[in-house]
Amino acid sequence: MKPRQIILEGYNDTWEANDQHANFKAEMAAYSRVDPMISIDRMSLATNISVGSLTNYILSKWAVSGSEGLLEIGPRVVNQMNNVIEKAETIDDDLARLHAYYVLSDIISWLNYPLSK
């Protein structure tokens, strides 16, 4: 892998209330106040693994976590859940969203059944 250099920078911006990425941006703004290098430096010292290798691992693990989740529950279930949400958002009222919540709750209960005692 070719070495790369990045600059860690905070995120402080404004966005419209209806921005589809508003939750992500708010989370970015909150987490960017934290210096992750303190933990990474300590982990590097404790494991004798370079900061660059640890950072690469952390970023790679985060980047593929969506794909890993998809593999765990399967594309069919993800599509079903997404269709429930899209239908509720198309109707665009609170009753439809509440109904979608109950449908998603049923799907998750079904998925959780083999895991429960």
N, C-alpha and C positions, 0 to 999 in steps of 0.2 A: 504494500500500500504506500502510495506517495505521501510523504509528510505534508501536512497543511497547518497553517497558522490561522487562528481565529481570535477575534477580540470579543470578550464577553462584555455586553453592554446592557444597561437597564432599558426597560420599556415604559415609557410614560407618554400616553397619547390620549386623544378623545375619539369617540366614535358615536354614531347615531344609535338610538335606542333599538331600532329595528335591524341593526347590523347582524347578519347571521353568525358572525364570529365574536359577538359581544362578550359572551361568557369566557371564551378562550382568551380574548384580549384583557379582560379584567383579571383573569388568573395570571396571565403573563405579567401584568403590571404589579400584582402582589408578590409573585415569586421573584421578580427581578430585583427586588429590594434585598434579597438574601445573597450572600457571597458563597456560592457552592464550592469554591476552591478550598475553603477551610476544611470541609469534610473530605474532599478529594486528596488534599495534601496529607491529612492524618491517615487516610486509608492507604496512601502510597507508602508512608513511613511504616505502617503496621504490616503491610504485605510484601514490601520490597518490590512492588510493581510500579512502573513509571507512571507519572501523572498523565502523560499522553495516552498510554495504553488504557488506563482506567477510564479516562474521559471518553475515549473511543468506544469502550465497552458500554458505558452508561448511555451514550447517545445512540449507539446501535440497538441496544436493548429497548430503549424507549421507542425508537423509530419502527421496530418490527412488532411492538406489542399489539397493535391493532390487527396485524396479520395473524399473530398467535391466537388472539381471542377469536378471530373468525374461524380458524382451524378447530378450535375447541368446541364452538357451538354450531358451526356449519353455516354455509351460505344460505341454505333454505330458511333456517330460523331467522337469520339476520334480515333477509328479504321480507319475511312475514312481519317482523317487528317494524321494519321501515315502512312497509305498506300501511300498517295501522296508523303510524304517525303522519304519513303523507295524507291519508284520507281525512284525518282529523284537522290537519292544517288547511286542507282544501276547503272543508266546510267552514273553518275559521270562526268557531264559537266555543265558549267554555264548556258547554254540555258535550260537544263532540270530543273535546280534549279529555274531559273526565271519563267518557266512555272508552277512549283510547287507553287511558291509564288502567282501567279495569281489564281490558283485553291484554295489555302488556303484562299486567300482574298475573293473569291466568297463564300466559306463556312462560313466564319466569317460574311460577309455581310448578308447572309441568317439568321444566328443565331441572328444577331443584329436587324433585321427588326422589330420584335415585340417590341423592346425596343426603337426604334427611333420614333420621332414625326411625 
